[in-house]
């Protein structure tokens, strides 16, 4: 598969993933819809793991593999947010190091991912309402830059792809 096709598939997954996640929160109380959206999110995580690995493995094989494994673990049932954050941090760093996307966009990904790794670690320790504290304004405030990064990255990947 070409780098352009791989980038476009990643772009679609980057747009579909948060859309399914937000829709899943809105569909609370409708288990069949929530279950379907959970499966969509899992496949998006798997797709992102494989496509981002394929795009970044030339920059650093070990970090790209670790990022892919984090995205695969994230796709499994259970709390995968910390694996999402670490995987996003690794792939953002590799996209930055490889100069594959605009530097400002890559830095946004690195910074947003770092904030999430810290937030989720603190939440796992029981602060800010625990591991699934979506009611906390701090949680939403720290997830927002990641949403912005993912949407901008998705649009970039769909229109421009990645630099070799």
C-alpha positions, 0 to 999 in steps of 0.5 A, a space after each residue: 500500500 502506498 504512503 498516500 493511501 496509508 495516510 488517507 486511511 489514518 486520516 479517516 480513522 482519526 476523524 471517525 474515532 472521536 466522532 464515534 466516542 462522542 456519539 457513544 457518550 451521547 447514546 448512553 442508555 442505548 446499549 446496542 448503539 453503545 456496543 456498536 460504537 465501541 467496536 467502531 472505536 476499537 477498529 479505529 484504534 487498531 487501524 491507527 496503530 497499524 497505519 501510524 506504525 507503517 508511516 513512522 517506522 523508518 524514523 525509529 522502529 522501536 518507538 513506532 512498534 511501541 506506539 503500535 502496541 499501545 494503540 492495540 492495547 487501547 483497542 481492547 475492552 477496558 480503560 485504554 485511555 493511558 495507552 491512547 495517550 502514550 501511543 499518541 505521544 510516541 507517534 506525535 514525537 516520531 512525526 515531529 522527528 521525521 518532519 513528516 507533518 508541519 512542525 507546529 502540528 506535530 508539537 501540538 500533538 506532543 504537548 497535548 499527548 503529554 498533558 493527557 499522560 500526566 492527567 491520566 496518571 494523576 486520575 489513576 492515582 485517584 485525583 480529579 474524580 478517578 480514571 473516568 472523570 468526564 465530569 471534571 472541567 480539567 479533564 475536558 480542558 486537557 482533552 480538547 487540545 488532543 481533539 484539535 490535534 487529531 482533527 487537524 492531523 486527519 485533515 492534513 493526512 487526507 489532503 497532503 499525506 506525509 513527507 517521506 
